[in-house]
Amino acid sequence: MAFDGSIRALFKYLGYPFSEQKAINGKPDFVLPSESHFRENPTDCIIFTVKRTLRERWRQIVTEGSRGLLFFLATLDDSQRPSALRQMQDERIYLVVLEGMKESIPPYTTALNVISYEDFFEDYLDPAVERWKRSGTLEEEN
């Protein structure tokens, strides 16, 4: 529970909008910007799940928000094989890992669907927040 608590604290500290542990085809850890927006426009939301270790549990993510466009899975697991990463990519799952893991652990260094937290914020979450602001989604949520 400490890992997802760290992610929750980070989202709150940085001011990102989210709902957590909401029942939407399962219970993803976080739905950004909110559960209500997911129910109206699921492909405009970010599904973010946290699992310290993966094993085969990453497969449940697709059912935890199956109408979402992309899924992000934060992990500390440094042992995923290239075949598992390809399967995740086929399911539109991005693995979010520490920068040091992305830069030093084969096959993470070359997998297109393995990104750092910095990449997640810069390339996915920040642009989504700007889109939600332009569309009035965030104003509606407050």
C-alpha positions as CSV (number, residue, x, y, z in Angstrom):
1,M,0.0,0.0,0.0
2,A,2.9,2.3,0.5
3,F,3.7,2.5,-3.2
4,D,0.2,3.6,-4.2
5,G,0.2,6.0,-1.3
6,S,3.4,7.6,-2.7
7,I,1.7,8.0,-6.1
8,R,-1.4,9.5,-4.5
9,A,0.7,12.0,-2.5
10,L,2.6,12.9,-5.7
11,F,-0.5,13.5,-7.7
12,K,-2.0,15.6,-4.8
13,Y,1.2,17.6,-4.3
14,L,1.5,18.4,-8.0
15,G,-2.2,19.3,-8.1
16,Y,-3.4,16.7,-10.6
17,P,-7.1,15.8,-10.6
18,F,-8.0,12.2,-10.0
19,S,-10.5,9.7,-8.6
20,E,-9.2,6.6,-7.0
21,Q,-10.4,3.0,-6.6
22,K,-13.6,3.6,-8.5
23,A,-15.5,0.7,-9.9
24,I,-15.2,1.0,-13.7
25,N,-14.9,-2.5,-15.1
26,G,-12.7,-3.3,-12.1
27,K,-11.0,-0.9,-9.8
28,P,-8.0,0.9,-11.2
29,D,-5.9,2.8,-8.6
30,F,-6.4,6.1,-10.3
31,V,-8.6,7.6,-13.0
32,L,-7.6,11.0,-14.3
33,P,-9.2,13.5,-14.3
34,S,-12.2,11.8,-12.6
35,E,-14.6,8.9,-12.6
36,S,-17.4,11.1,-13.8
37,H,-15.4,12.2,-16.9
38,F,-14.5,8.5,-17.5
39,R,-18.2,7.7,-17.6
40,E,-18.8,10.4,-20.2
41,N,-15.7,10.2,-22.3
42,P,-13.5,7.2,-21.3
43,T,-11.0,7.6,-24.2
44,D,-10.1,11.1,-22.9
45,C,-9.1,9.7,-19.5
46,I,-5.9,8.2,-18.1
47,I,-6.0,4.9,-16.3
48,F,-3.1,4.7,-13.9
49,T,-2.5,1.6,-11.8
50,V,0.2,0.8,-9.3
51,K,1.8,-2.6,-8.7
52,R,5.1,-3.0,-6.9
53,T,5.7,-6.3,-8.6
54,L,3.9,-7.6,-11.7
55,R,4.1,-11.3,-12.4
56,E,1.1,-11.8,-14.5
57,R,-1.1,-9.3,-12.7
58,W,-0.6,-6.7,-15.4
59,R,-3.2,-8.5,-17.4
60,Q,-6.0,-7.3,-15.1
61,I,-5.4,-3.7,-16.0
62,V,-7.1,-4.0,-19.3
63,T,-10.3,-5.0,-17.6
64,E,-10.0,-2.2,-15.1
65,G,-10.8,0.4,-17.6
66,S,-11.3,-1.4,-20.8
67,R,-12.8,1.6,-22.6
68,G,-9.7,3.7,-21.9
69,L,-7.4,4.6,-24.7
70,L,-4.1,4.0,-22.9
71,F,-3.2,2.4,-19.6
72,F,-0.3,3.3,-17.4
73,L,1.2,0.9,-14.9
74,A,3.7,2.2,-12.4
75,T,6.0,-0.5,-11.0
76,L,9.2,-1.1,-9.2
77,D,9.5,-4.5,-10.9
78,D,12.7,-4.7,-12.9
79,S,12.3,-8.2,-14.3
80,Q,9.9,-8.1,-17.2
81,R,10.9,-10.0,-20.3
82,P,10.7,-8.7,-23.8
83,S,7.8,-11.0,-24.6
84,A,5.8,-9.6,-21.7
85,L,6.6,-6.0,-22.7
86,R,5.4,-6.8,-26.2
87,Q,2.2,-8.2,-24.9
88,M,1.7,-5.1,-22.7
89,Q,2.3,-2.9,-25.7
90,D,-0.3,-4.9,-27.7
91,E,-2.8,-4.1,-24.9
92,R,-1.9,-0.4,-24.9
93,I,-0.2,-0.6,-21.5
94,Y,2.7,1.7,-20.7
95,L,5.0,0.6,-17.9
96,V,6.1,3.6,-15.8
97,V,9.4,3.1,-14.0
98,L,12.1,5.1,-12.3
99,E,14.4,6.9,-14.7
100,G,17.4,4.8,-13.6
101,M,15.5,1.6,-14.5
102,K,14.5,2.9,-17.9
103,E,18.1,3.8,-18.6
104,S,19.9,0.7,-17.3
105,I,17.7,-2.4,-17.4
106,P,17.5,-4.4,-20.6
107,P,14.9,-4.7,-22.2
108,Y,13.5,-1.5,-20.6
109,T,16.1,0.6,-22.4
110,T,14.6,-0.2,-25.8
111,A,11.0,-1.0,-25.2
112,L,8.8,1.8,-26.6
113,N,6.1,1.2,-23.9
114,V,8.5,1.6,-21.0
115,I,8.7,5.2,-19.9
116,S,10.0,7.1,-16.9
117,Y,7.8,9.1,-14.5
118,E,9.2,12.3,-16.1
119,D,8.1,11.1,-19.5
120,F,4.7,10.2,-18.2
121,F,4.1,13.7,-16.8
122,E,5.7,15.6,-19.7
123,D,4.3,13.5,-22.6
124,Y,1.0,12.2,-21.3
125,L,-0.4,13.8,-18.2
126,D,0.5,17.4,-18.7
127,P,-0.9,17.5,-22.2
128,A,-4.0,15.8,-21.0
129,V,-4.5,18.4,-18.2
130,E,-4.1,21.2,-20.8
131,R,-6.7,19.5,-23.0
132,W,-9.1,19.1,-20.0
133,K,-8.7,22.8,-19.2
134,R,-9.4,23.9,-22.8
135,S,-12.5,21.7,-23.0
136,G,-13.8,22.9,-19.6
137,T,-13.6,19.4,-18.1
138,L,-11.6,20.5,-15.1
139,E,-13.9,23.5,-14.4
140,E,-16.8,21.1,-14.4
141,E,-15.1,18.8,-11.9
142,N,-14.4,21.5,-9.3
